[in-house]
Amino acid sequence: MNTAIPTSRDNARFDPHGLIIGQGEFTYRVNTQWNKMTASQLPIENCHDLAFDSQGRIIMVSDHPQNNIIIYNKDGKLIDAWGGQFPGAHAIKINHENGEDFLYVVDCGWVINRQWTPTNGLERVIPQTGFIAKLTLTGQVVYTISHPQTIGVYQPNQAFRPTDIAIADNGDLYITDGYGSDYVLQYDSNGQFIRYWGGHDNLDTRLNLQNTHGIAIDKRLVSSSHTDASPTLLISSRAEHALKQYSLSGDYLNTISVPGAYIGGPVFKGEHFFAPVCWSHINGTNADNSGFISVFDKHNQVVANLGGAQPEYVNGELQPMHTSWDVFRHCHGLCIDDDDNIYVGQWNANQSFPIQLVRV
């Protein structure tokens, strides 16, 4: 272990507003005042994930029992907030289908314990079965996907607590069961089951996933006119400090090692992708309040860490990465606008609102 790495945020800035972070061409100014609401006006718990709709609005999911869906404009002004039917709201994707946007909300099954108090010794959140819901922009439910035991895929005692979803061009859905059995489940556009893979007990350990937290479809080679290229899946295996690449039919292709980083799913922007890191691995554990964001190039190499130490490769091997302690607590979800500004939601961050990173 590099003894020069700090082990806490004791000396961190109280408010990083205005701080310049990042490296090289990926440099940003931190704007902690982007959100125009206060907690009394808009109570939140965790800002789990964010996505843009086709109108340029930012739609965020929160697991607060009063506000699961929060809609902003790009200036941080509140447009709407609604929903209490997703107590474990964890991820959101917006898909444009036949001229209409649809929301895909992932409820991971972790819910706030109504009996919890700061002094009674009970857990603040408790687990139950999660689910996926497809909704219109106005919140009308199109369909839901529930525990796979209902279709004979899981046993009743297997946990199903999904964490993220990706949607292919043909409408197929890919769901990571990252708080449950660590499988990836594929469904068609009507929510009919196709296949699953991953889990913990494969003879080929490269196929195993551990806390598979995020998933996205990588179309970069297809977009760059590689005639023989096909889209692939890029899936986080967060507890392994890795991203794993699969075909759309679940064939293992490659592992991208990200030592030191409990990394989430990628968000693509041009030839690069950005991935939130919830914790740094320091002194043998996932250190509290140690998140950052990693930026990868078209070769899947880390070129910048936002709120983290500059990435370093030695003989082609990425060295352990870690937080800079001065910006983020636990980075969880993000989205990127047309001006390359980033909007970041955090888990377990004292009920804080999203942070904007302005490209400089």
N, C-alpha and C positions, 0 to 999 in steps of 0.2 A: 504494500500500500504506500502510495506517495504521501509522506507525512506533511507535505506542504498544503494538502487539501484541507480547508477549514471543515469543521464537523458540526457547525450550527450556524444559525443566522443571527447570533447575538449582536453582531456588528452591522447588520443589514440596515439599509435606509428605512425609515418609517414609511415613507411614501416615495416610490420611484418615479413619480410624475416628472416628465422632462428628461429623464435619463436616456442617454444614447447607448444602445446595446447592439450586439451582433459583431460580425467580422466581415471584412472585404466588401463585396457588393451588397451583402445582406445586412444592412445597417438600418436601425429603426429608432424612432423617438417614442418613448413610453407615454401614453396618454391614459392616466387612471381616471380622468374626469369625463370620459366619453359618454358614459351613461348619465342621463339627466334626471333620474329618479332617485328617491331616497328609500331606505328600507321600510320606513313607516308607510310610504305610498305604495311600494311594491315589494312585499316580503319575498325573499328567495332563500333557498337552502344551498344547493350546489348548482353552478352554471355548467351543466354537463356537456352540452354540445350546441353547435350553431351551424346554420346553413343559409345560403341565399336562395330566395325564390326568383321566378322569372321577372318579377316586378322590381327587383333590386332591394327587397326588404330582407332584413336579417331575422330569422326565426330561431329562437333558442328554446331548449328544453331545460326545465328545472324540476327538481323533485320536491318542491314545496307544495303542501297539500292545497294551497289556494291558487297557485299559478304554475301549471305545467308547461304552458305554451306562452312565450313572451315574444312579441313582434316589435322590432325597432326599424327606424330608417337608418341610413348610413351615418347620420349625424348623432345618433344615440338617443333620439327622441322616441318615446314610447308611442306605438300605434295601437296595440291591443295586448291584452293578457287574459288568458282564460284556462279553464280545465283543471279538474281535480281527479280525473279518472285514470291518471298515470302516476301513481304514487312513487314508483321507482323509475321515472323517466330518466333515461340514460344516454340515448343517442337519437339523432334525427337525420333522415335523408329526404331530400325533395327531388321528385322525379317528374319530368314533363311528359305527359302521356296524352296523345290525341288532342293537343291544344290546351291542356289543363294541367296545373300543378297538383300533385298529391304529396301528402306528408306520410312518411313511414316512421313511426315512433317506436322505439325499443324501450320497453319497461323491463328492467333487470330483476325486479322482484324484491329489491331491498326497500323497505318502507320505514318511515319514522314510527317509532313505538309511542303510541298515545299515552301509555302509562309511565313513560320515562320522565324523570326529574333529575336535576343536577346532583341530587343527594341520595336517591333511593337505590343506587347500585345496579339498576337495570340497564340493558343495552339501549343505546339511543336509536339504533336501527335494527330491524329484525328481517330475516329472509322469508320469502314465500315464492311461489312459482311466478316466473315472468311471462311476458307475451309480446307479440308484435301487433301493431295496429296500422292499417292503411286508412288515411283520412283525406277528405277534401280540405281545401284551405279554410273552409268555414267550420271545420271540426266534425263533419258528419262521417261516421264510421262506414267504410266500404267492406272490410272484412278484418278478422283477427287471426293470428296463428298462435295456438296455445301449446301446452306441453306435448311433446312428441309421443307420449304413451297413448294418446288418443288415436294415433295412426299406427300403433304397433312398433314404433322405432325404438323408444326408450322403455325401460322397465319403470314401474310406478315409483320405485325408490331412487331413481336417477334424477338429480336436480336439473332443472331447466331454468337458468337465469341468464338470458341473452344480454349481450353487451353492445353489439353493433350490427349493421346491415349494409350490404352493397347490392346495387341493382344493375344488371347487365342490359345491353342494348335490346335484347330480345325479351326483357322483362323478368328474367330469372332472378330470384332473390337468394342471397348468400348471407346466412346468419351465423355469427359467432356466439357460442354458448360459453362465454368467458368466465362467468361466475358459477357455472354449473358443471357440466361434464367435459368441457373443452372440445366439443365437436364443432365442426362447421357443417351446417345443414343447408342444402340447396332445395329450393322450391321453384315452381314455375310462376308465371305472372298471375295466375289465379289462386295461388297459395297451395297448390298440390305438391306433395313431397316428391323429390327426385332421388336424392342420395345424401349420405353424410360421410365424413372422414375426420381424422384427427384423433382427439382423445389422448389417453396417457399410456396405453399398453401395447403399442405396435412393436413388432420385432425389429423393424427398421426405426430406430429412435428419431431419425430425422422427421418422421411423420407425426411425432408427438407434438402437442401444443400445451403450453402451460399459461393459464390466465390469458387466453387469447382475446385481447381487449378490443381490437379494431380491425377493420377490413376495408379494402378499396380495390377497384378495378383499374389496372395500369394499362392505359392505351397509348403510351408514349411512342412505342415503336410503330404502332399502326398509324399514328398521326404523322410520323416522320417518313412515311411512304416506304417502309420496308415491306416489300411485296409478299414475303413469306411470313410476316409477323402476325401473331394473334394476341388479343388481350390476355392478360394474366391477372391472377389475384395476388395481392400483397397483404399478408395477414400478420398481425403482431402476436408474438409469443412472449408476453411481457415479462413473465418470471424467468425466462431464459435469456433476457436481454437480446432479443432477436426479432427480425422480421423474416417471414418465410414466404417464398413465392411458389404458387401452384398454378396449374392450368385451370380453365373454367370447369373441367370435369373432375378436379380434385387430385391430379397427378402432381407429386412433389417435383419441384424444379431446382430450388436454390434456397440457401439461408444467407441473410445479411446480418452479420454479427454487429451489435451495438453495445460493446462492453461498458458497464457502468450505468446504463440507461434502462429504466423500466418504461418501455416505449409503447405508445398507443398506435392507432391506425393512421395511415398516411392521408394527406390532402394534397392533390396534385395541382400544380400551377406551371403550365408550359412544360419544359424539360425537367423541372425540379419537383420534389415533393417535400412537404413539411410534416413533421410528426411530433405530437406533444409527448413530453416525458413527465410522468407523474412524480417519480422519485429518482434521485441519484443513489447508486449503490456505494455506500461509504462505510468503512470499518465493518464489512461483512453483513450489512443490512440495508434496507430501503430507508434512507434518512428522511425524517419529517421535513416538510417545507423546502424541498430540494429540487423542484421541478425546473424544466427548461424546454426549449423547442429546438429540434435538430432539423437542419436543411440538407437535403441530399441532391446530388446532381444526376445527370442522365446515366451515369455509370454506377449509381447507387452508393456513392461515397459521400460522407458527411463533409460539407464545405463550410458550414457555420453552425454555431450554437447560440441561440438567442436566450440571454439570461444564463448562459453557461460558458465554460472555458473553451477557448479555441480548439477545434479538433486537431488531432495530431496522428499522422500515420508514420510508422517505423517499419521499414522493409515491407511496405504494403499492408501492414496490419494496423487497424484502428486501435489507438490506445484508450484506456478507460476514460470515459467522459464524466463530467460532474457539473453541478450548478455553480453559478457565481454568487449565489445567496442574496442578491440585491434586488430581485424583481418578483419572481414567482414563488408561490407555495407549491401547488400541485396542478400542473397543466393537464387539462383533460380533453378539451375540444377546441377546434378553431375553424375559421373560414377566412377567405381571402377575397378582397374586392378587385375591381378592374384596374385600380391604381396601385395594386400590390400591397395595400394596407392589410394588416392581419387583426382579427378580432378573436380574443382568447378567453375561453371560459375555464374556471378552475373548480376543482373539488376540494372540499375541506379547507376553505380559505376564508373562514370567519364570515360566511354569507356575503362575500364581496361580489360586486357586479363585474361584467366583462371588462377587460382591458383592451384598448386599441393600441396597436403598434403601427406608427406612421413611417412609411419608407422614406429614407433621406438619402 
